[in-house]
Amino acid sequence: MRLAVAQIITGKSTAANLDLIRDYATQAKAAGAELVVFPEAAMRAFGHSLTDIAEPVDGPWAQSVRNLAQELDIAIVAGMFTPGKDGKVRNTLLVAGPGLAAAYDKVHLFDAFGFAESNTVDAGETPVTFELNGTTFGLATCYDVRFPALFTANAKAGAQVNIVCASWGAGEGKAEQWDLLVRARALDSTTFVVACGQGDPETTGAGPAGSAPTGIGHSAVISPLGSALATLGGEPGLAVVDIDPATVAGVREKLPVLANARTF
């Protein structure tokens, strides 16, 4: 299976962000990808109001992504915001493509490093997987990557690939933590990990957007044994990589961490 990771930098305009998605999805299709993964907050970057653009997964912005996926005959995963309770939103990953209809609400909210996502965002409750061309994918968003149980739950539900979409905040040691965590989650779950983050605004001269998480780049595709198959730097870009999900079964025979795990 050929996958693409679209490391973009989104802004306030949902229409302009859709144009970015169209551009990178078109490039991914031209490169032969069956699936293209976009980051968290692809609909609108953090640091801007979210409640005024939040919409259901059958709303017009999501439908535009679906129409694009149908037009290009490619699967798309992209971060958006849907209505939550009490004036909050949900941090949602939309899965669009021919025969696909899935969405995941971020379970672990980023109340860390001085930022309180729970002030404006409702937490999701359950893991989500979806199937594409015989391969099962699990979904995760940003801060979720610090919680191995979600990745192993996806693997136990059949996932051979875990997708992580992020808007990873900059800071001392944060890039090293991201690199370590995405590789560790691959080893924990013996899955491929497709980790797509927002690019670093400083690479375009824009600078960070206040106190809200923006991005540092460093998107990667990791093998089930923790090796990097593709990596990006801080600047926007597209990485295309071929993976063989059938190899996961062999890895799990050699490294049966899922079978050997005990619950305490």
LUMLO-400891 format. One line per 2 residues: number of its first residue (from 1); their letters; for each residue x, y, z of N, C-alpha, C. Coordinates in steps of 0.1 Angstrom, whole numbers, plus 5000, padded with zeros to 4 digits. Example, Ala and Ser with C-alpha at 12.3 -4.5 7.8 and 13.67 -1.06 7.14 Angstrom:
1	as	5132,4943,5078,5123,4955,5078,5132,4967,5078 | 5128,4978,5071,5137,4989,5071,5129,5000,5079 $
***
This chain:
1	mr	5008,4988,5000,5000,5000,5000,5009,5012,5000 | 5005,5022,4991,5013,5034,4991,5005,5045,4999 $
3	la	5012,5051,5008,5006,5062,5017,5013,5075,5014 | 5006,5086,5017,5012,5099,5017,5009,5106,5030 $
5	va	5019,5114,5034,5018,5122,5046,5019,5137,5042 | 5009,5144,5044,5008,5158,5039,5011,5168,5051 $
7	qi	5023,5172,5052,5027,5181,5063,5024,5196,5059 | 5013,5201,5062,5009,5214,5058,5009,5223,5070 $
9	it	5007,5236,5068,5005,5246,5078,4992,5253,5076 | 4982,5251,5084,4969,5257,5081,4968,5271,5089 $
11	gk	4958,5278,5085,4956,5291,5091,4941,5293,5095 | 4937,5305,5095,4923,5308,5100,4913,5304,5090 $
13	st	4915,5307,5077,4905,5305,5066,4902,5290,5063 | 4890,5286,5066,4887,5272,5063,4887,5269,5048 $
15	aa	4884,5279,5040,4884,5278,5025,4898,5276,5020 | 4907,5285,5025,4921,5284,5021,4927,5270,5026 $
17	nl	4923,5266,5037,4928,5253,5042,4923,5241,5033 | 4910,5243,5028,4905,5233,5019,4914,5233,5006 $
19	dl	4918,5245,5001,4926,5246,4989,4939,5238,4992 | 4945,5240,5004,4957,5233,5007,4955,5218,5006 $
21	ir	4944,5213,5012,4941,5199,5012,4940,5194,4997 | 4933,5202,4989,4931,5198,4975,4945,5197,4968 $
23	dy	4954,5207,4970,4967,5207,4964,4975,5195,4968 | 4976,5192,4981,4984,5181,4985,4978,5167,4982 $
25	at	4964,5166,4983,4958,5154,4979,4960,5151,4964 | 4959,5161,4956,4962,5159,4942,4976,5154,4939 $
27	qa	4986,5160,4946,5000,5155,4945,5001,5141,4950 | 4994,5137,4961,4995,5124,4966,4989,5114,4956 $
29	ka	4978,5117,4950,4972,5109,4940,4981,5107,4928 | 4987,5118,4923,4996,5117,4912,5008,5108,4915 $
31	ag	5012,5107,4928,5023,5099,4932,5019,5084,4934 | 5006,5081,4932,5001,5068,4933,4996,5064,4947 $
33	ae	4994,5073,4956,4990,5070,4970,4975,5066,4970 | 4972,5056,4978,4958,5052,4981,4952,5060,4992 $
35	lv	4961,5065,5001,4956,5073,5013,4966,5084,5015 | 4960,5096,5018,4968,5107,5022,4963,5112,5036 $
37	vf	4973,5114,5045,4970,5118,5059,4974,5133,5061 | 4965,5141,5066,4967,5155,5069,4967,5157,5084 $
39	pe	4972,5168,5089,4974,5169,5104,4961,5173,5111 | 4962,5172,5124,4952,5178,5133,4950,5193,5129 $
41	aa	4937,5198,5132,4934,5212,5129,4936,5216,5115 | 4934,5206,5105,4935,5210,5091,4924,5219,5087 $
43	mr	4912,5219,5094,4901,5227,5091,4904,5242,5095 | 4910,5244,5106,4914,5257,5111,4925,5255,5122 $
45	af	4935,5263,5121,4946,5262,5130,4942,5266,5144 | 4948,5261,5154,4946,5265,5168,4951,5280,5169 $
47	gh	4946,5287,5179,4949,5301,5181,4938,5310,5175 | 4928,5304,5169,4916,5311,5163,4904,5305,5169 $
49	sl	4893,5312,5168,4880,5307,5173,4876,5294,5166 | 4872,5284,5174,4868,5271,5168,4853,5269,5168 $
51	td	4846,5275,5178,4831,5273,5179,4824,5278,5167 | 4828,5288,5160,4821,5294,5149,4822,5286,5136 $
53	ia	4832,5277,5136,4834,5269,5123,4831,5254,5126 | 4829,5250,5138,4826,5236,5141,4813,5232,5134 $
55	ep	4813,5220,5128,4801,5215,5121,4801,5200,5122 | 4790,5194,5120,4789,5179,5121,4797,5173,5109 $
57	vd	4800,5160,5110,4808,5154,5100,4800,5152,5087 | 4787,5156,5087,4780,5156,5074,4777,5171,5070 $
59	gp	4785,5180,5076,4784,5194,5072,4791,5198,5059 | 4791,5210,5055,4796,5214,5042,4811,5213,5041 $
61	wa	4819,5216,5052,4833,5215,5050,4837,5201,5049 | 4832,5192,5057,4835,5178,5056,4830,5172,5043 $
63	qs	4819,5177,5038,4814,5172,5025,4823,5176,5014 | 4829,5188,5015,4839,5192,5005,4851,5183,5005 $
65	vr	4855,5178,5017,4866,5169,5017,4862,5155,5011 | 4850,5151,5014,4845,5139,5008,4844,5140,4993 $
67	nl	4839,5151,4988,4838,5153,4973,4851,5152,4967 | 4861,5158,4973,4875,5157,4968,4880,5143,4968 $
69	aq	4878,5136,4979,4882,5122,4980,4876,5114,4969 | 4863,5116,4967,4856,5109,4956,4861,5112,4942 $
71	el	4863,5125,4940,4868,5130,4927,4882,5124,4924 | 4891,5124,4934,4904,5119,4931,4906,5104,4933 $
73	di	4895,5097,4939,4896,5083,4942,4907,5080,4951 | 4908,5087,4962,4918,5085,4972,4911,5087,4986 $
75	ai	4917,5080,4996,4912,5082,5010,4919,5093,5016 | 4912,5101,5024,4918,5113,5031,4914,5112,5046 $
77	va	4924,5115,5054,4922,5116,5068,4927,5131,5072 | 4918,5138,5078,4921,5152,5081,4914,5157,5094 $
79	gm	4921,5166,5101,4916,5171,5114,4906,5182,5112 | 4894,5181,5119,4884,5191,5118,4878,5193,5132 $
81	ft	4868,5202,5134,4862,5204,5146,4847,5203,5145 | 4841,5195,5154,4827,5192,5154,4820,5198,5166 $
83	pg	4807,5200,5167,4801,5206,5179,4802,5196,5190 | 4805,5202,5202,4804,5194,5215,4793,5199,5224 $
85	kd	4795,5196,5237,4785,5200,5246,4789,5214,5253 | 4779,5221,5258,4781,5233,5266,4790,5243,5259 $
87	gk	4788,5245,5246,4795,5255,5238,4809,5251,5234 | 4813,5238,5237,4826,5233,5234,4826,5227,5220 $
89	vr	4838,5223,5215,4838,5216,5202,4845,5202,5205 | 4845,5194,5195,4852,5181,5196,4863,5182,5185 $
91	nt	4875,5177,5189,4886,5176,5180,4886,5163,5173 | 4882,5164,5160,4877,5152,5153,4886,5149,5141 $
93	ll	4889,5137,5138,4896,5132,5126,4885,5127,5117 | 4884,5133,5105,4875,5128,5095,4882,5119,5085 $
95	va	4875,5107,5082,4880,5098,5073,4871,5098,5061 | 4876,5102,5049,4868,5103,5037,4874,5095,5026 $
97	gp	4865,5090,5017,4869,5083,5005,4859,5074,5001 | 4860,5068,4989,4850,5059,4984,4848,5047,4993 $
99	gl	4835,5046,4998,4831,5035,5007,4835,5037,5021 | 4841,5049,5025,4846,5052,5038,4837,5062,5045 $
101	aa	4834,5059,5058,4826,5069,5066,4829,5067,5080 | 4840,5073,5085,4845,5071,5099,4849,5085,5104 $
103	ay	4849,5086,5117,4854,5098,5124,4858,5094,5138 | 4868,5101,5143,4873,5098,5156,4874,5111,5164 $
105	dk	4869,5112,5176,4870,5123,5185,4881,5121,5195 | 4891,5130,5195,4903,5129,5204,4899,5126,5218 $
107	vh	4905,5115,5223,4901,5110,5237,4909,5118,5248 | 4922,5119,5246,4931,5126,5256,4933,5140,5252 $
109	lf	4927,5149,5261,4928,5163,5258,4941,5169,5264 | 4947,5179,5256,4960,5184,5259,4959,5195,5270 $
111	da	4959,5190,5283,4959,5199,5294,4973,5197,5300 | 4983,5203,5294,4997,5201,5297,5005,5213,5292 $
113	fg	5017,5214,5297,5027,5225,5293,5020,5238,5293 | 5011,5241,5302,5005,5254,5303,4993,5256,5294 $
115	fa	4989,5246,5286,4978,5248,5277,4966,5239,5282 | 4954,5244,5281,4942,5236,5286,4932,5234,5275 $
117	es	4934,5224,5267,4925,5221,5256,4911,5218,5261 | 4910,5213,5273,4896,5210,5279,4888,5222,5281 $
119	nt	4894,5234,5281,4886,5246,5283,4876,5248,5271 | 4880,5243,5260,4872,5246,5248,4868,5233,5240 $
121	vd	4873,5222,5244,4871,5209,5237,4866,5199,5246 | 4856,5191,5240,4850,5179,5247,4858,5167,5243 $
123	ag	4860,5158,5253,4868,5146,5250,4859,5136,5243 | 4865,5128,5234,4858,5116,5229,4859,5105,5239 $
125	et	4852,5094,5236,4851,5083,5245,4857,5070,5240 | 4857,5068,5227,4860,5054,5223,4871,5055,5211 $
127	pv	4879,5044,5211,4888,5042,5199,4880,5040,5186 | 4886,5043,5175,4880,5041,5162,4890,5035,5152 $
129	tf	4885,5025,5145,4893,5019,5134,4885,5019,5121 | 4892,5019,5110,4885,5017,5097,4893,5009,5088 $
131	el	4887,5003,5078,4893,4994,5068,4894,5001,5055 | 4906,4999,5048,4908,5004,5035,4916,4994,5027 $
133	ng	4909,4989,5016,4916,4979,5008,4922,4967,5015 | 4915,4962,5025,4920,4950,5033,4929,4953,5044 $
135	tt	4932,4966,5047,4941,4970,5058,4933,4978,5068 | 4935,4974,5081,4928,4981,5092,4937,4992,5098 $
137	fg	4931,5004,5099,4938,5015,5105,4932,5019,5118 | 4940,5023,5128,4935,5030,5140,4938,5044,5139 $
139	la	4931,5052,5147,4932,5067,5147,4936,5072,5161 | 4944,5083,5160,4948,5090,5173,4952,5104,5169 $
141	tc	4951,5113,5179,4953,5127,5177,4963,5132,5187 | 4974,5137,5183,4984,5145,5190,4987,5140,5204 $
143	yd	4981,5146,5215,4984,5142,5229,4981,5127,5231 | 4973,5121,5223,4970,5106,5224,4983,5098,5223 $
145	vr	4993,5104,5216,5005,5096,5213,5013,5093,5226 | 5009,5100,5237,5016,5097,5250,5009,5086,5258 $
147	fp	4999,5080,5252,4991,5070,5259,4991,5057,5251 | 5000,5047,5255,5001,5035,5247,4988,5027,5246 $
149	al	4980,5027,5256,4968,5019,5257,4959,5021,5245 | 4958,5033,5240,4950,5036,5228,4955,5028,5216 $
151	ft	4968,5028,5214,4974,5022,5203,4973,5007,5203 | 4975,5001,5215,4973,4987,5217,4959,4983,5215 $
153	an	4949,4991,5220,4935,4988,5218,4932,4988,5203 | 4937,4997,5195,4935,4997,5181,4941,4984,5175 $
155	ak	4953,4981,5179,4959,4969,5174,4951,4956,5177 | 4946,4956,5190,4937,4944,5193,4924,4944,5186 $
157	ag	4920,4955,5181,4908,4956,5172,4911,4953,5158 | 4924,4950,5155,4927,4945,5141,4936,4955,5134 $
159	aq	4940,4966,5140,4947,4976,5132,4961,4971,5129 | 4965,4972,5117,4979,4970,5113,4987,4983,5112 $
161	vn	4979,4994,5111,4985,5008,5110,4978,5017,5120 | 4986,5025,5127,4980,5035,5135,4983,5049,5129 $
163	iv	4973,5057,5127,4975,5071,5122,4975,5081,5134 | 4985,5089,5135,4985,5100,5145,4985,5114,5137 $
165	ca	4975,5122,5140,4975,5135,5134,4977,5145,5145 | 4986,5155,5143,4990,5164,5154,4992,5178,5150 $
167	sw	4991,5187,5160,4995,5201,5159,5004,5202,5171 | 5016,5197,5170,5025,5195,5182,5032,5208,5185 $
169	ga	5030,5212,5198,5035,5225,5202,5050,5225,5203 | 5056,5236,5200,5071,5237,5201,5075,5239,5216 $
171	ge	5088,5237,5219,5093,5239,5232,5105,5230,5234 | 5112,5233,5246,5124,5225,5248,5121,5210,5249 $
173	gk	5129,5203,5241,5128,5188,5241,5115,5183,5234 | 5106,5191,5229,5094,5186,5223,5096,5178,5210 $
175	ae	5105,5182,5202,5108,5175,5189,5113,5161,5192 | 5122,5160,5202,5128,5148,5206,5117,5139,5212 $
177	qw	5108,5144,5220,5097,5136,5226,5088,5131,5215 | 5085,5139,5205,5076,5135,5194,5083,5123,5187 $
179	dl	5096,5124,5183,5103,5114,5176,5103,5101,5184 | 5106,5102,5197,5106,5090,5206,5092,5084,5207 $
181	lv	5082,5092,5209,5069,5087,5211,5063,5079,5199 | 5065,5085,5187,5059,5078,5176,5066,5065,5173 $
183	ra	5078,5064,5176,5085,5051,5174,5082,5042,5185 | 5080,5047,5197,5076,5038,5209,5062,5032,5207 $
185	ra	5053,5040,5201,5039,5035,5199,5039,5024,5189 | 5048,5025,5179,5049,5014,5169,5053,5001,5176 $
187	ld	5063,5002,5184,5068,4991,5191,5058,4985,5201 | 5051,4994,5208,5041,4990,5218,5030,4981,5211 $
189	st	5026,4986,5199,5014,4980,5193,5018,4971,5181 | 5031,4970,5178,5035,4963,5166,5027,4966,5154 $
191	tf	5025,4979,5152,5018,4984,5140,5027,4994,5133 | 5025,4997,5120,5031,5008,5114,5024,5021,5120 $
193	vv	5032,5031,5122,5026,5044,5127,5029,5054,5116 | 5018,5061,5112,5018,5072,5102,5015,5084,5110 $
195	ac	5026,5092,5113,5025,5104,5122,5026,5116,5113 | 5015,5124,5113,5015,5136,5105,5012,5148,5113 $
197	gq	5022,5157,5114,5021,5169,5122,5020,5182,5113 | 5014,5192,5119,5015,5205,5112,5030,5209,5110 $
199	gd	5033,5216,5099,5046,5221,5097,5049,5232,5107 | 5062,5236,5107,5067,5246,5116,5065,5260,5110 $
201	pe	5057,5269,5115,5055,5282,5109,5068,5290,5107 | 5077,5288,5116,5090,5295,5115,5098,5292,5102 $
203	tt	5095,5281,5096,5102,5277,5084,5097,5286,5072 | 5085,5292,5074,5080,5300,5063,5081,5315,5067 $
205	ga	5087,5318,5078,5088,5332,5082,5076,5337,5090 | 5066,5329,5093,5054,5333,5099,5056,5334,5114 $
207	gp	5064,5326,5120,5066,5326,5135,5055,5319,5141 | 5056,5315,5154,5046,5308,5162,5034,5317,5164 $
209	ag	5022,5311,5165,5009,5318,5167,5006,5319,5182 | 5012,5328,5189,5009,5330,5203,5011,5317,5212 $
211	sa	5002,5315,5221,5004,5304,5231,4998,5291,5226 | 4990,5292,5215,4984,5279,5210,4994,5270,5203 $
213	pt	4992,5257,5204,5001,5248,5197,4999,5250,5182 | 5010,5251,5175,5010,5252,5160,5016,5240,5154 $
215	gi	5029,5239,5153,5035,5227,5147,5050,5228,5147 | 5056,5216,5147,5071,5215,5145,5075,5207,5133 $
217	gh	5065,5201,5126,5069,5192,5115,5073,5179,5121 | 5083,5173,5115,5089,5160,5119,5079,5149,5117 $
219	sa	5070,5150,5107,5061,5139,5103,5070,5127,5099 | 5064,5115,5102,5072,5103,5099,5063,5091,5097 $
221	vi	5068,5081,5090,5062,5068,5089,5071,5058,5095 | 5066,5050,5105,5075,5042,5113,5070,5027,5111 $
223	sp	5080,5018,5110,5077,5004,5109,5073,4998,5122 | 5067,4986,5122,5063,4980,5135,5074,4976,5144 $
225	lg	5087,4977,5139,5098,4975,5148,5105,4988,5151 | 5099,4999,5148,5104,5012,5153,5113,5019,5144 $
227	sa	5115,5014,5132,5124,5021,5122,5117,5031,5114 | 5123,5042,5111,5117,5053,5103,5118,5049,5089 $
229	la	5107,5048,5082,5106,5045,5068,5106,5058,5059 | 5101,5069,5065,5101,5082,5059,5100,5093,5069 $
231	tl	5107,5104,5068,5107,5115,5077,5107,5128,5069 | 5101,5138,5076,5101,5152,5070,5108,5161,5081 $
233	gg	5113,5172,5076,5118,5182,5086,5107,5191,5091 | 5110,5204,5092,5101,5213,5098,5092,5220,5087 $
235	ep	5097,5221,5075,5090,5228,5065,5078,5220,5059 | 5068,5226,5053,5057,5219,5046,5063,5210,5036 $
237	gl	5056,5198,5034,5061,5189,5024,5052,5177,5023 | 5054,5168,5013,5047,5156,5011,5057,5144,5011 $
239	av	5054,5134,5020,5062,5122,5020,5053,5111,5015 | 5059,5103,5006,5051,5092,5000,5060,5079,5003 $
241	vd	5053,5069,5008,5060,5057,5012,5052,5045,5010 | 5058,5034,5006,5051,5021,5004,5053,5012,5017 $
243	id	5042,5007,5022,5043,4998,5033,5036,4985,5029 | 5039,4974,5036,5033,4961,5034,5026,4957,5047 $
245	pa	5013,4959,5049,5007,4955,5061,5007,4941,5064 | 5010,4932,5054,5010,4918,5056,5022,4914,5065 $
247	tv	5033,4923,5066,5044,4920,5074,5041,4921,5089 | 5030,4927,5093,5027,4929,5107,5026,4915,5114 $
249	ag	5019,4906,5107,5017,4893,5113,5031,4886,5116 | 5040,4887,5108,5054,4882,5110,5061,4888,5122 $
251	vr	5059,4902,5123,5065,4909,5134,5059,4904,5147 | 5046,4902,5147,5039,4898,5159,5043,4884,5163 $
253	ek	5047,4876,5154,5052,4862,5158,5066,4864,5165 | 5074,4873,5159,5088,4874,5165,5087,4882,5178 $
255	lp	5078,4892,5179,5077,4901,5190,5063,4902,5195 | 5058,4891,5202,5044,4890,5206,5040,4898,5218 $
257	vl	5043,4911,5218,5040,4919,5230,5025,4920,5233 | 5017,4920,5222,5003,4921,5224,4998,4908,5231 $
259	an	5003,4897,5227,4999,4884,5233,5005,4882,5247 | 5016,4887,5249,5023,4885,5262,5019,4895,5273 $
261	ar	5012,4905,5269,5009,4916,5278,5000,4911,5290 | 5002,4916,5302,4994,4912,5313,4987,4925,5318 $
263	tf	4976,4923,5324,4968,4934,5329,4969,4934,5345 | 4972,4945,5351,4974,4946,5365,4963,4955,5371 $
***
